Amino acid sequence: MTPSATRYSVRVLELFRALPGAGALNGISGDIATGESMALDRNAWVRFEARVAGGRIVECRFLAWGCPHVLAAAALAAGWLAGEAGEPAARCAAASLARELDVPAEKMGRLLVVEDAGRALLADAARVQ
């Protein structure tokens, strides 16, 4: 692993320490959507769970396994996916996450796992509308 692959931006460390949105939607009733992706060869697994109301995601949580970049990206994507304006798929795109978190190019494969889980969530959310 190169030195740049192990450095973490201030934003990554901030999200990794707090992990906003971490955990399952236990005890939540209503329309629930899920999206999951994994690449164990990249040491990454992400599952999003979201409550859908009125055709939009109003709450999004995540479970994840991986390095601090993966967990920070999942936390950021969960926040972006929950009820914000704009194009949801663009918000969870690996390129957007990498820019926001200053993730080195060597870690893009792991961010693609977050993106795939987000896209799967959006597809399932469209189903439950």
Residue pairs with C-beta under 8 A, 6 or more apart in sequence:
1 106
2 104
2 106
4 104
4 106
5 104
5 106
5 107
7 104
8 16
8 68
8 69
9 101
9 102
9 103
11 72
11 100
11 101
11 102
12 68
12 69
12 72
12 101
12 102
12 103
13 68
13 72
15 71
15 72
15 75
15 76
15 101
16 68
16 71
16 72
16 75
18 75
19 71
19 75
20 75
20 78
20 79
21 60
21 61
21 62
21 74
21 75
21 78
21 79
21 82
22 61
22 62
22 63
22 64
22 71
22 75
23 61
23 62
23 63
24 49
24 61
24 63
25 32
25 49
25 50
25 51
25 59
25 61
28 51
28 59
30 51
30 52
30 53
31 51
31 52
31 53
31 128
31 129
32 49
32 50
32 51
32 52
32 128
33 49
33 50
33 52
33 57
33 121
33 124
33 125
33 127
33 128
34 47
34 48
34 49
34 50
34 120
34 121
34 124
35 47
35 48
35 117
35 118
35 119
35 120
35 121
35 122
35 123
35 124
36 45
36 46
36 47
36 48
36 117
36 120
37 45
37 46
37 113
37 114
37 116
37 117
37 120
38 44
38 45
38 46
38 113
39 45
39 109
39 110
39 112
39 113
42 66
42 109
42 110
42 113
43 65
43 66
43 67
43 70
43 110
44 64
44 65
44 66
44 67
44 70
44 109
44 110
44 113
44 114
45 64
45 65
45 66
45 113
46 62
46 63
46 64
46 65
46 66
46 70
46 74
46 113
46 114
46 117
47 62
47 63
47 64
47 117
48 60
48 61
48 62
48 74
48 77
48 78
48 81
48 117
48 118
48 120
48 121
49 60
49 61
49 62
49 63
49 121
50 57
50 58
50 59
50 60
50 61
50 81
50 82
50 121
50 125
51 57
51 58
51 59
51 60
52 58
52 125
52 128
52 129
55 129
56 83
57 81
57 82
57 83
57 88
57 121
57 125
58 82
58 83
59 82
59 83
60 78
60 79
60 81
60 82
60 121
61 78
62 74
62 75
62 77
62 78
62 117
64 70
64 71
64 74
64 114
66 110
66 113
67 107
67 110
69 101
69 103
69 107
69 110
69 111
70 110
70 111
70 113
70 114
72 101
73 97
73 101
73 103
73 110
73 111
73 114
74 114
74 117
76 97
76 100
76 101
77 91
77 92
77 97
77 114
77 115
77 117
77 118
80 88
80 91
80 92
81 88
81 91
81 92
81 118
81 121
81 122
84 91
88 118
88 122
89 118
89 119
89 122
90 96
91 118
92 114
92 115
92 117
92 118
92 119
92 122
93 115
94 108
94 111
94 112
94 114
94 115
97 103
97 111
97 114
97 115
98 107
98 108
98 111
103 111
